[in-house]
């Protein structure tokens, strides 16, 4: 290999390494700002994590968390009525719901960050689906299947107790 060719090869390798290093630093900075492209749970409150779509940043797939309580239905929120809280974007169907959520988000956020409580009770994490839900004892729970929701309904107190006991262990398995 000629000296000129070796020099070009070395320059190309250095450029590639510098580009990769710059991309890694940028990615780390974006993740630190809560804008990373890597799917991850979002720290929502002192005791909860929220499952957020890694493409859009939407919590609970853009469904209005307050509508579960006020309308007893899963309702898609509107893009013009968003609230960014704890690294996730929440959508609402009206301004009143957005104001209620802003005033007390812990009341309306899904319990266990939107992870299925049946899975959490077993020590696993399975993101819940926003259209498979139940409000029990004033808290919203999302489930990955109707079968899981039905199982929860058979003995919610037992499931919640076991899920609360296992939640810290499950949190440690989630990628921050």
N, C-alpha and C positions, 0 to 999 in steps of 0.2 A: 504494500500500500504506500502510495507516495505521501510525502510530507503534507502537501496541500490537501489531499483527501483525508488524512488523519486529522488535520486541523478542522476541516468542515464537519467531520464526524463528531469530534469533541465539542464543537460549537453547537451542533444539533442536539447532542445529549444534554449539554448545559441548559439550553433553551427549554428542552422538555422538562428537566428537573425543576427549573425555576418556575415554569408554568404550573406544574403540579403543586409546588410549594405555595404559590400564590393562590391557587384554587382552594387548597386546604385551609389556608389562613382566612380567605374570604368566607368559606363555608363555616368555619369555626366562629367567625364574627357574626354571621347571620344566625347561627344556632343560638349564640349568646344573646342575640336580640329577639329571639323567639320567631325568627323568620327562616329557619333552616328548611332545606328540602327533604330532609330525612324524616320519615314518619316517626312520631314520638308522642307520648302522652304529654299534655300541657299541664303544668302546675297551676291549678285553679284556685285552690284555697289552702289553708294550712293543713287540712287533713284529706283533701281530695285531689285526684288527677282527672283530667277530662280527656276523653278520646276525641281527637280532632282529625279531620281529613287532611292528609299531608299535602294534597294538591291545592286545596282551597283555604285551609286554616279554619274551616267551619266546624264548630262544635255541633254535635248531634245532627249532622248532615243538613244544617240550615233550618231545622224545625224550631218553632217558637217554644222555649221551655215553659213559659208562663201559661200558654194555651192548654197544656195538659191539665192544669188546675182550674182555669177559668171556664174553659169550653169543654172539658173532658174529651178532648180529641187531639190527635197529632196533626198540627197545622204547620205548613211551610211558612217560614218568615219571609219578609220582603227585603231585597238587597238594599233598599234605601233606608231601612230601619235596622241598622247594625249597631252593635256595641262590642268594642274590643275589650276583653277582660281577661287578665292572667294569661295572655298569649294566645287566646282563642277568639274567634269571631262568632258572636251570637246574633241570630236574626230573630225579628219579632214581626207579628202581623199588624201591630198598631203601636202608637207611641205610649199608650198607657201600660202595655205589657213591658215595653222597654224600660220605662220609668220604675215599674215594680221590681223588675230584675235588678236594675242598677241600685235600688235602695237596699235589697237583701238577696244577693245572688245565691247564698248558701241554701236558701229555702227552695229555690227553683232548679238549681243544678241537679242533674241526675246523681243519685247516690252511687258510690263506688266509681265515680267519674264516668259513668256510662258503661262500665263493664257489667256483664251479666252476674247478678248476685249468686246464682246457682253455681256458676263456674268458680267464682271467688270463694264460695263456701267449700269447694273442693280443692282450693289452692291453685287455681289456674286463672288465666285472664282470657276472656272472650268478649270482644266488643259487642255491646248490645245494639239492636236495631231500633231506631226511633219510632217505628210503627208497631213494635211489639213491646208494650209497656204496661205498667200499672202504677197507680198512686196508692201507697199503703202507709198508713199512719203519718200522713202529711208529707211523704217523700216520694220522689219520682224514681222508679226503677226501670231500666231498659234490659231487654232479654235478647239472646241471639236466636231464639226460636219460640214458637207458641208452646211447644212441649215444656220448655224450661219455665215459661211464664205460668203454665198450669201447675207445674210442680211447686213453684213458689207459692201459689194460691192455696195449696193443700196445708201448708204450715209456715206462713211467712215469718213468724217470730223465731222459729228454729233456724230457718235459712239466714235471716238477718243476723242472728247471734253468731252463727258459725262464720258467716262472711265477714263480720266485724273482727272476729278473732283471727281470721286468716289474711285480712286485708294488708297488714303491714308486711307479711311475707310475700304476698303477690306484688306489692309495690316495689319490693327489692328486685323482682324479676323483670320489671318494665324498663325499657331503654330510655334513659333521661335525655 
